[in-house]
Amino acid sequence: MPHISQTLDQLTADIAAAAQSCGRPANAVTLLAVSKRQPVSAMRDAHAAGQRHFGENYVQEAIDKREHLADLNMVWHFIGPIQSNKTRDIANAFDWVHSVDRDKIAERLSAQRDPALPALNVCVQVNLSDEDSKSGVALADAAQLCALVARLPNLALRGLMAIPAALDSEAEQRACFAPLRQEFDRLRETLPTLDTLSIGMSGDYGAAIAEGSTMVRIGTALFGARPS
C-alpha cells in the first residue's frame, strides 16, 4: 500500500477530475476519510497530508481517538447506526451526524447537544435499496424527517445520506443514486440549509459524483484494509 499521503493525493485528484467531468468545480466534493478501526497513527498521517474530515462508526472508539488526537484540527463525523442510549455521547463528541433515521433520534440529539457548542450538522439517512440490514428512512418519508430536523434547536439540517446495495456497473449505481438526487433537489426548494449529498464510497464514488454527491466517504481506498 502506498504511503497515505500519496494515496490521498491521488484520491483528491481523482475526485476533482470526476467532478470536472460533470461540469462541476474541482472542489465541489469533500473527501470524508472513514477511519473506523484504523489506528490513530494512520489518522495522524492523513491529517499531516491535509485531510481534515474523518468519519467514525463506533462511539467509544471515536471518543478515545479524539482524546489522542486533541492536538489536531479535525472535523468529526458520525456515520454509523445510532442507538438511543448513545445519543448523548454522539450529540457532544461529533461535529456532524450522517445517520439520523427517525424522529426520536433527532429529538434526543437536539435535547442532549450542549447549547454552548455550535449546532450539530445533521444528514438524514435514506434506505435507497429497502434493505432490512441497513438503517434509514424510506425515500418517501425523508421530507418529513428533514422538516423536523430543520425545526429542532441545536441541530442544523445539512443533507441526505445513503448507503445503497453494492452494484457492479456505474450505470446501475447511478440509477440507484438518481432518485435521492431528485429528492435532494426538490427539498432544497423549501429547506435552504440543505447543501450536502453524502453518497459514494470506495467502490462507487465516481457514479455518486456524477449524480451530484458533495461528500464521498472513503475508507479502504485511502487507508487499505481495516485491521482485524
Steps between C-alpha positions, in 0.01 A plus 500: 500500500646842405558751776177668608615838368547357150167320510322810627652713224384251236149473648468877520606530136259225393210660686576840351522350150169318547333825604646694208393232254141577605545873457539561873783689675802292598435579868128413490544170687640455852695186584390350830765253622328199659739418782307240700734234641798682354785584738552851625839500326332460160263785577794719599666417169184592310468825694864586428422448130215752518194291590263669748168312488489158670205259530450249781240228556559408863441754775749391765773441244451852368501655848826323580653619173392858565693494826814376324461749215389802700803697379380485138235705321259232382132490405329193646211329321287219644388273216382182673160379622379690806383327816277704730730445798792654307337824392645715780856397415439542128337838548805641678798313352435570132466795264284311251256208517412336167271223620188657652218270395207562734328776694600368843871510417479853361314621807748338739801644317345845517410475868839357600731723295685745724353841406845653545616300197423599140192337351551134415507450121250229406437287192190286476583144397286348225478125436510506120499124448239409765749269670401369841866491601545875453371800688319787335156636429312416184554759229133598524546586871819704467321834458310463829812417697698781337228747592514384863879529517481850352267608783696357790736719703871411520484320163582627152343306214770453237406217271412146403715188533464151358687167489348314206539135418826406327453513124750402230459752221515878510168516316331293773665709770384824342147367458494421873630843601280699261175497704686633803652779293153590371358510854798707617438757224130511583556548874750780443216713363351530850791410731777752424761352738498172304835497320652154549440180307705237685519213252785299351758270654818331381320285243249746355614857561535573128133423441403693813686810383331474162168503686585811702680374810661776705668266750648156436586263785827321423660245731665200338621691193683744729620295797499149356323206661388557856702320767316202648 
